[in-house]
């Protein structure tokens, strides 16, 4: 038997994806933890026992000796549960937004409520492995990145670091997500009749994922415009990022920067200059695919970044982080 890990919030889309990945992971034994007493048993075929579900939470963590607990819960729930789980001796991978921002003031501004665990907020490690791998290995509390910020930061940060973007001209990210990105909780906006055959923008200029992009890519808020859109598909994120280049750079220059920055990275795939990825290339995988095109005469540049919002944008990245934290090969269970 492998190391035991727990999952809270396994009935949501991200949690269910996490359970599916862990079920095929050869080095862990997965256990489902109940954070509510009123969760019903889902229907299942006759003769099928279903997954093992454990009541008790922190007591269960101690009793079962869980090495890692995943929280696929709302951020308010995560803030309440994380201190209990850390006290019980488990390392925590939190898929919510509860511990992604570094200060309670920033959290309050973007989430509209005070953060009741500011010390843990300061201690949490932001789990984007391509930029923070060594800190992830030793993390006790891991804040799994949001789906939109994962795609945009993987595309933008290497270029910002290389100084090739004319930041005075601004950067625009036009982002589209499948409906599963809104979560499983029913709402009118994500109902079938509202989504099918439709396409809509939301959270203009105040999307909660913006501060993650600013913190990770080192941008100022005035430099970055982000608009999210709801695609009439189940899953996947495609982000089209527009900016102007400083003189002397072309698409080959951008691809070269990515090649140097992501050499050896198992989940980053690059396209030839002038070619860009499609959503279908990454659905149900942990890959982030990136391509760039440049109009050298005007300095206009477009980068397209695509991920599966439930995998590299949530559950797959959480398992990638767990692998690093527990000393497993980073790709275990994901390839």
N, C-alpha and C positions, 0 to 999 in steps of 0.2 A: 504494500500500500504506500502511496505517496504522502507528502505533507498535506495536512488538512487545511482547507480554506473555506471560508463562509461567504455567503451571498445574502445580503438584505435588499429587498426591493426587486425580487426575481420575477415578478409578474408584469413589470413594465417592459417596454420594447428593448431598452438598453440592458436591463437585467436579464431578460430572456436570451438575448444574444450572448451575454456573458456566460450564462449557464451552458449554452450550446458549445461555446469554445472550451470551457473548462471540462466538459464531458469528454472531449477528445484529447485533452492534455494528458500526456503520459506520466507526469511527475506529481500530480496533485489528486487528492480526494476531495470532491466538492460536497459541501453541506449547505442546506438552505435554512436561513434563520428568519424567524417571524418577528417583525417589529410591531404587529398588531394582533390582538386576540380574535378579531372578527373576520380573518381571511378565510374564505370558503375553499374547499377542495375543488379544483377544476374538474370538469367531466373528463373521463378517460375510458379506454376500452375495458371490457370485462376481463378480469384476470390480470390486469396491469396494476401494479402497486403504486406506481408514480414515484416521485422523488422523495427522499427523506427530508422531512421538515421538522425543525427543532424549535420549541418554545424556550424562552428563558433568557435569550440574548447574552448579556455579560456573563451570567452564570454558565451558560452553555459554552461560551468561548473558553472559560477556565476548565470546565469539565472535559471538553473534547480536545483541548490543546491546540486550538486553531492558530496557525502561523500568520495568516493574513485574513482580514475581513474586507470584502468589497461592499460599498454602500452605493446602490443604484436608487437613491432616494431623493426627495425634494431637499433643497438646501436647508430649510428650517429643521427638517428631521435629522439631517446629518449633523448639524450643530449640536443637537441634543444628544446624539448617540456616540459621536466620536470620543468624547472624554471617557465615557464608560468603557468603550472597547480598548482604548489605550491603557486604562487602569487595569483591565482584565489581562493584559499582556500580549495583545495582538497588534500587529502592524496593520494600518488601515489604508486602503485605496478608495478615495471618495470620488465618485463620478459626478457629484453635484457641484454647484458653484460656491459651496459654503466656504472653501478655504483657498480659492484661486487668487484672490486679491491680497495685497500685502498689508493693508492698513484697515482698521475699522471705519475710518472716515470715507475711504474709497468704497468700501462695501455698502455703507449706508447711503452714499450718493446714488449708486447704481441699482441697489436692491430695495431701497426705501425702508429699511429697518435697521436697528442697531445690531451689531455683531456681539454676541454674548460670550464669545471665547477668543478675545483678542490675542492672548498669549499663544494659543494654538494657531491662530491665523498667521502670526509672525513666524512660527516654527515650520509651517507646512512647506513641503518641497513641491514646486510646480513640475508636473511630470510630462514634459515634452522631451522624450529621450534623446532626440537628435541634437538638442542644445543643452541638456542638463543631465546627461547619463551618469556621471560620477556621483552627483548629489542624490539621484534616484536610488542608487545601490544602497545607500545608508539611511534612507528615509524611514522614519517611523510613521509619519502622516504624509500621505501622497495625495496631492490635489490633481486629479486627472483633468486635462484641459478640455475646454469646450470644443464642439465639432467645428463651428465656423472659425474660431481662432487657430485651430490646428492647421486647417488648409491654408489660411492666409499667412500665418507666421512662417510656415515651411517655405512658402513662395517668396515672402518679402524680406525676412531677416537677412539672408545672405547678401541680398542686393543693397540693403541699408548699410550693413557692415562694410561692404566693399566701396561704398560712396559713389555708386554709379547713378543714383536717382537724383534728379533735380527736385529736392524736397520743397523748394519755394513755389513750385507749380502745383503741389498737392498730389495726393494719391487717392484714387477712387476704387473701392471694392464693391462690385456688383455680384452678390452672392445668392445662390438658389439652393433650396433644400427640399428633399422629399418630406412627405407629411409625417413620417415617423419621428422626425426631429422635434415635433411639437409634443411628443409624449403620448401615452395611452389614454389619459383622462379625457372623457368626451367633451367636445365643445362644438358650437355651431360652426365656427370658422373651419374646423378640420373635418366636418361631416362629409360624407360622400357627395351629396348633391351640391355642396358649396365648393368642393375641390375639383371634382371631375370636369374637364373641359374649361377650367379656369386657371388664372395665373395672377397672383396678387403680391404687392409689396407690403411690408409691415415694419414696425419699430423704426421708422425713418429718423435718423440722426441721434437716436437714443437707445440703440440696441445694447442689451446688458453684456454682450461679448466684446464690445469695443475696448474696455480697459485691459482685457487680456492681450489684445493685439498691441496696444500702446506699450504695455509693460514689457512684453517679450521682444518686440521688434525695435524698441527704443524710439518710438515716434511721439510727437505731440498731438494732442487732440485736434488742433486746428489744421494739421497736415493731412488728416485721414478722414475720408468720408466713406461710410459703410451703409449699404442698404441690403436688407434681407428680403428674399422672395420665397413664396410657397409654390413649389412645383407640384403638379398633379401626378406624382409618382410616389411609390412606397418609400424609397430610401435613396441616399446619395446626395452629395453636395458638389456643385460646380461653382467656382468663383472666378470671375473675370476681373482682373486687376489692371487698372489703367494709370499710367504715369508718364512723365517725360524724363528722358535720359540726359545726363551731362554729355557734352561733346566727346566724340571719339569712341562711342560704344555702339555695338550692333547686337543682333540676336545671338550670334556666335559668342560674343563676349559674355552675355548673360548665361548661356548654357555652360560655358567654361567655368564661370563662377560657381554655378551649381555643382558641376562635376568635382571641383576642388573641395567644396564644402561638404558634399555628401558622399565622398569616396568611401566605399565600404558599408554604407548604410543599407540595411537589408530591405527597408520598406519605402525607399524613395526611388522612383523611376522617372527618367528624364527623356524628353523627346528631342529630335533633331531641330536645329534652328528653323523657325517658321512653321513648325508643326505643333499642334496642341491636342491634348487628350479629350476623350469623351467620357461621359458618366459611366457607360456600360463597362469600361475598362477596369473599373475598381470596385464595382458593386460586389458585396460579400467577400471582400479581401481587406487586408490591413495596409494596403499600399496607398501612397500619395503620389499621383502622377502630375508632372509639371512640364509645361511647354511655353515657349515665348516667341513672339513675333515683333519686329521693330521696323518702323519706317525711318530709315537713316536720314533722309532728307529733312524731316521735321523733328526728329528726336522722340516721336511718339512710340510708346512701347505698350504691349499687352502681354500679360502673363495669365495663363489659365492653370488653375490648380484644382484637382478633383480627388475626393475621398468618399468612402462609405461612412455616412454619419453615425451608424451604429457600430462600426468596427474600428477603423483608425480614429474616428471621431468620438468613440466611447469605449465599448467593451474590448475591442482588440487592443487598443492602446493601453487599457487598464491591465490586460494580461501581459503585454509587452513590458510594462512597468513592474508587474509582479515577478516576471522572470528575472529582471535585473535585481530586484530586491532580495530574491531568494537564491541567487547564484545559478539559475538555470540558463541554458542558451537562450538568447533574446528572442529567437524565432520559434521557440518550443510551443506547439499547439496552434501556431498561426500560419504555417506554410504546409 
